Amino acid sequence: MAAAQAGLRVTSLEKDSVARHASGVNAGGVRRLGRDLAEVPLSERPMRMAAVRAMRGRWVFLIAFILLELRFLVENDGL
């Protein structure tokens, strides 16, 4: 992330599947599905930060594993 923020082009290669290793787990694992409801507000700021970086053309992988999650992100985060 620091390299991408410094303006370098970064490529993330996955061993198994997208968002399993380098692009998901090591990026902090920001997720909403499967969380205790009390933890969901903790994910709001990182999700907004990721969306802003995406709009600026920087790093981000926002993957919706189910259509309902994508719909929620679009309606609530303006993606």
PLY file of the C-alpha trace (Angstrom):
ply
format ascii 1.0
element vertex 79
property float x
property float y
property float z
element edge 78
property int vertex1
property int vertex2
end_header
0.00 0.00 0.00
2.79 2.43 0.84
4.41 1.84 -2.56
1.11 2.53 -4.35
0.55 5.68 -2.29
4.04 6.82 -3.28
2.96 6.64 -6.93
4.52 3.30 -7.87
2.57 0.75 -9.88
1.84 -2.29 -7.74
0.66 -5.74 -8.81
-0.72 -8.20 -6.31
-0.44 -11.88 -7.25
-2.59 -14.43 -5.49
-1.61 -18.00 -4.70
-5.10 -19.48 -4.69
-7.96 -17.07 -5.34
-8.64 -13.34 -5.30
-8.76 -11.72 -1.84
-7.43 -14.83 -0.09
-3.85 -13.83 0.64
-1.97 -10.69 -0.46
-4.96 -8.61 -1.54
-7.30 -9.59 1.27
-5.84 -10.96 4.48
-2.73 -8.79 4.52
-4.69 -5.68 3.58
-6.37 -5.77 6.95
-9.27 -8.00 6.13
-11.87 -5.22 5.98
-15.14 -7.06 5.64
-18.72 -6.82 6.80
-20.14 -10.25 6.15
-19.87 -12.69 9.01
-18.99 -10.05 11.60
-20.67 -9.54 14.92
-23.09 -6.62 14.44
-21.22 -4.61 17.08
-18.09 -4.74 14.88
-19.71 -3.49 11.66
-19.29 0.24 12.51
-15.55 -0.39 12.87
-15.39 -1.27 9.17
-17.01 1.97 7.98
-13.92 4.19 7.92
-11.59 1.70 6.19
-14.25 0.98 3.57
-14.68 4.71 2.86
-10.89 5.13 2.68
-10.67 2.30 0.14
-13.47 3.84 -1.94
-11.73 7.24 -1.97
-8.46 5.64 -3.09
-10.30 3.78 -5.84
-11.85 7.03 -7.10
-8.40 8.62 -7.13
-7.09 5.76 -9.26
-4.98 4.22 -6.52
-4.89 0.69 -5.08
-7.99 -1.16 -4.16
-9.77 -4.45 -4.56
-13.41 -4.15 -3.60
-14.89 -7.56 -4.16
-18.50 -8.35 -3.49
-18.87 -12.07 -3.02
-22.64 -11.86 -3.26
-24.90 -9.42 -5.07
-26.57 -8.27 -1.87
-23.25 -7.11 -0.47
-22.48 -5.18 -3.65
-25.91 -3.58 -3.51
-25.33 -2.59 0.14
-21.94 -1.04 -0.73
-23.40 0.95 -3.61
-26.34 2.24 -1.59
-24.39 3.08 1.56
-20.89 4.05 0.41
-21.63 5.63 -2.94
-19.49 3.20 -4.91
0 1
1 2
2 3
3 4
4 5
5 6
6 7
7 8
8 9
9 10
10 11
11 12
12 13
13 14
14 15
15 16
16 17
17 18
18 19
19 20
20 21
21 22
22 23
23 24
24 25
25 26
26 27
27 28
28 29
29 30
30 31
31 32
32 33
33 34
34 35
35 36
36 37
37 38
38 39
39 40
40 41
41 42
42 43
43 44
44 45
45 46
46 47
47 48
48 49
49 50
50 51
51 52
52 53
53 54
54 55
55 56
56 57
57 58
58 59
59 60
60 61
61 62
62 63
63 64
64 65
65 66
66 67
67 68
68 69
69 70
70 71
71 72
72 73
73 74
74 75
75 76
76 77
77 78
